Amino acid sequence: FQAEDGIRDVERSRGLGDVYKRQFLKFGIFEESGVAKIKLLPLAAAYVAYIVLCNLNLNLNPVGFYQISKIAVAPAVLVINALAYGKTFSREVVLSVCVVCLGVGLATVSDPEISSNIGGLLVGFGSVIATALYQIWAGSIQKELEKRKIEISSIELEREAITTKDLNEEERQKVEKLINMIDEDEDVQNVYHNMKNY
């Protein structure tokens, strides 16, 4: 992996920031702190399940059911917190969750396209559970970091192509034109590709 200043340190560095971090640790300017990787494993698994099941949910079910299942996440978070972690909630919160659950149940049962699609229903409920678990576990890790006085200043997902594609000049120009057109759309945040030497 190439660091910003040209330093190549594949074994220990993922960029220039790690070079500076190691120096700060070496001279005792700050001490390293964080969350054990084993504690992040359930969070990562829930995140993957959340992404996969939500996409399958949208693929197998009508958009209306997908939206209803997204609404059902909030009650699922409360139920899982109550059953698995013994948390209690006010009467008002419980009543509002009951109203949401009643609405979700009525919408699900009254739609023949949904009620006859058992596979879609199972995927939909799985997406609700996975999303709820992800939210609960991400919240608990965030609280742990806050207790340790670790402030998250930024978080970023970096995508890097495993395989790259060589293009001739004409193909490269076409792809660059497409990338620029997509990038100009105000709804697009990032554009990723696998062109070699771009």
N, C-alpha and C positions, 0 to 999 in steps of 0.2 A: 504494500500500500504506500503510495507516494504522499509524504507530508507536504504541507504548503511551502516550506522553504527549501525543498529539495532533499531533506534528510530522509534516508531510506532506512527504516527500522521495522522490518516486517514482524519480527518476533514480539516486540514489546509496544509498538506504537500504532495507533490508528489515526495519527495526524499530529500536527504541531502542538495542539493542546496537551496531548499526553506527554510530549517531551518536557514542556514546562511543568506539568503536574509532577512528574518524577523528580524534577529538580526541587520543587517546593517541599515534597515529602522528604527528600534526602537531607535538606537543611532544616527540617523541623518547622517550616513556616506554617503548615497546617497538617493535621493528621487525617488519614483516609477514613472515611466513614460511609456507610451505605447499608443496603439490605442484602442479606445472604441470598445467593443465587438460588438456593433450594426453595426459599420462600417465594421466589418469583415464578417457579415452575407451574403451580396451579393457576396463577394469574395468566401466564402465557398460554396455557392449555385452554382456559376459559375464553381468552381473547380469540384464539384460532377457532374454537367452536362457535363463538358468537358471530364471527365473520362468515364462516362456512354455512352455518345454519340459517342466518338471516338471508343470505343470498339464495339458498335453496328454498327458503320460505317464500321469497318473492317470486322465484321461478315456478314453484309448484302450486301456489295459491293465488287467488285474485288479489289485486292491490288493496281492496277494502279489508280483507282479512289480515294482510301484512300490516296495514296501519293499526288495526285493532290489536294485533299481537304486540306492536310497539307500545301501545297504551297499557297493555297488561304487564309490562315490565315493572312499573312502580308498585303495583300490588304484590308481584312476585318477590321484589326486594324486601318488602315488609314481612311477608309470610316466611321467607327463608331466614331473615334476621330473627324472627320470633321463635321459629321451630329449632333452628340449628344453633343460634347464638344466645337464646334466652332474652332477647331484648323486648322491652314492653313499649307500648305506644298509647297515646291518649285516646279516649273514647271517640273524639271527633275524627282523628286520623283513621281509626278502625272503621267507623261508619262511612267515611268518604271512600275508603278502599272497597267496602262492600258494595257501594253504589257503582263504582267502576267495574268490579267483577260481575255484577248483575248485568250491566250494559254489554260487556264483552261476551258474556254467556248468551244473552238474548240475540245479539248480532250473529254469533257463531251458529247457534241452533236454527235460527230462522232462515239462513241462507242455504238452500239445497246444494249448491255447488261446493260449499265448504263441508257441510255435515256428511256428505257422501264420499269425501276424499280423506280416508283414514290416514294414508301416508303423509298427505299435506298437513293434516291436523297434528300428527306426531312431530313432524319437522317444525311446525309453527310453535308448538309448546316447548320443544327442545330449544328453539332459538330464544324463547322468553326466559327459560331457566338459565341458559348459558349467558345471556346478556345480564341477567340479574346477578349471577355469581361474579361475573367480571366486574360489575359496578361495586359490589360489596367488597371484593378482595382488593380492587384498586383503591377504594376508600380506606381500607384498613392499612395498606402500605403507605398511603399518603399521610395518615395519622401517625404512623410509626416514624416517618421521616420528620414530621413536624415536632414530635416529642424530642427527637434528637437535635432539633434546631437546624435541620438541613433544609434549606430553601431550594426549591426547584425553580431555577431561573429560566430555563428553556428545555424543551424536549423536542426531538426531531427524529423523523424516520428517514434514513438515507437509503435509496434504492440503487443498487449497483448490478448491472447485467452480468450474469454468469458467462454467457456466451455473447460474443460480439460479431457483427456482420460487416464485412468489407463491401463497400459500394463503389461503383464506377462514378465518374464525375456527374453524369446525367442523372443517375439514380439519387446521388447525394443531394443535388440541387432540388429535386422533386421532394425528397423527404424533408429537407431544411425548410422548404416553402410550406409544407404541411405543418411542421412543428411550429413555425412562426404564426400561421393562421390559427392553430389551436391555442397557442400561448396568448394571442391577442384577445381571446374570449374572456370577458370579465369573471366568468364563473370558474375558470380554470386556474388552479393554484400552481401546479407543477406539471411539467411534461417530461416523461421518461422515455428513453429509447435505448437500443443496443447497437447503434452505429459505432464502428471503430474509429478512433481518433477524431472525435467531434469536439 
